[in-house]
Amino acid sequence: MENLERKSLSIAKPSTSALVRLCPIILQKMDVEKKDNDNSNEDIILSTPFLLEWESNVDHKAPNILQRIISLFKNARLGSDLTTFQLPTHFNIPKSQLQFYGESVYGVNRDMLIECAKDNSPLERMTRVVAWSISTVRPLPFGAVPFNPILGETHHVSRGVLNVFLEQVSHHPPVCALHATDENGKVEVIWCQHYLPKFHGATVETEVFSKRRVKLIEKGENYVMNSPNVLVRLFPVPSIDWIGNVKIKCEESGLEAELCYRGNTLFSLGGSKRSIRGKIFRSSSSTILYEVSGRWDRTVTIKDVRSGKVKVIYDANEVICGLHAPTVKNAEGVRQSESARVWAKVSKGIISRDWEKAREAKDAVEEEQRELARLRKSMAENWSPQHFSVSYSKVDGWDCSPKEKEVPPAPIVYTI
């Protein structure tokens, strides 16, 4: 988001110059029409995706964990909704939640998504989709979270022939939309996701409401799935885990998969850390074809229930180990709404451990958004996403569909 001049504005009667600069309609078209040469060399900060051994290679070193936990207790109530809770910058890592979601799709060492469309057998394609779904689950660093994206924020990255685009389509609640297509026209991914974290004293439980659709275009198959939830345990042993059930269904092939993610027990006993169990079966008869087991941060296998043969379908060390940061291919092509631009000054402060600078930069971004919201309200203007159509119902929740058929190549690339 470009830096807007801080002029004295009357919210009740905004000046003509303010309307021209801040009108929501103009803001929505800004990414397409704005060609500001003064900003072409603006800082764009990109960081490494979450690694298997996060502490071994990080873009910053956060303060003492105990200090952060105490800070949380001072500023949160039991049972409170944390979606509007403003975490201190000590809790942040140098990336937006939008970037984190995008990394789970493009930040891999293998083209697992493209591989889903290669097999001739519907059962093998389901197996590959299950493996891809597991690959989107990444180790989360305890006590550090991405920035809450601002309204209209975008993230656009290409990896080989796969182009990925995300937009923050709602701020309260925080909802993001993702669209990914490959240039060979074989695969399309659409998902709409939002989360609801709540503070429960010894834990913070985040329910993830996610609708993910993988379309294998040449095969004429659609796979619909959800996401596991996140549990942060503060005491007695600090930990963060993915937990809960994931269902994957393909109506065209009549196949389904159910996966159960398990976290640590209360005292980190029982050997269930990062484990996953599940099955692949036929929808019509519930006949189990494969049993799924393993650890999502190590290896996951399937066992043929008829033959007893076991095969590795996912190896985390091969897929998400040793990842690197994306790089900028064309700085002038990077949108002003790009996450790496919006949060650049905040990220620089965090990486350099200049927490006061990071706090000031974060406050500036958030105050700018509040100012825009006040102005939209005074003008009776409703904001709407530029790249997605969004719907909501009490029964089905949030959903989205991209306005464009294909995602174009991005000015930011994740090199293979």
CORGI-V764643 format. One line per field, one symbol per residue. psi: psi as a letter, one per 20 degrees, with the letter a starting at -180 (. if undefined). burial: I if it has 9 or more other C-alpha atoms within 8 Angstrom, else O. A space follows every 10 residues. Layout:
psi = ???
burial = ???
//
This chain:
psi = pqpqpmqoqo hhnqrghggg hiphghhhig hghomohhjh jqpooprprp rgngiinrir orrpgghhgh hghhjqqpjq pjhjpoqqih iqqmqqhghg gghigimriq mhghhhjhqh phghhgghhg ggghiipqpp ppjpqrqoqr piqrpoqqoc jppppqpoiq hnropqqppp qqiikhqppp qpprqnpqpk fiqopopoop oppponghik qpppraqrrp pophqhoprp qpraqppppo hhikqrqpqo ppaqrgkkri kjpkqpqaqp rpghijppgq ppqbpijeqp rqpoigijpp ppipohhhgk pkqrqrqphn hhipqhipgh ggjghggggg hiknhggggg hghgghhhhh ghggggghjk ppqqqhiqpq qpqhgibqrq pqhqhqprqq ipqoq.
burial = OOOOOOOOOO OOOIOOOIIO IIIIOIIIII IOOOOOOOOO OOOOIIIIII IIOIOOOOOI OIOOOOOIIO OIIOOIOOOI IIIOOOOOII IIIIIIIIII OIIIIIIIIO OIIIIIIOIO OOOIIIIIII IIOIIOIIIO IOOIOIIOII IIIIIIIIIO OIIIIIIIII IOOIIIIIII IIOOOIIIII IIIIIIIIII OOIIIIIIII IIIIIIIOOO IIIIIIIIII IIIIOOIIII IIIIIIIIII IOOIIIIIII IIIIIOOIOO OIIIIIIIII IIIOOOOIII IIIIIIIIII IIIIIOOOOO OIIIIIIOII IOIOIIIOOO IOOIIIIIII IIIIIIIIII IOIIIOIIII IIOOIIOIIO OIOIIIIIOO OOOOIOOIII OOOOOOOIII OIOOOOIOOI IIIIOO
//
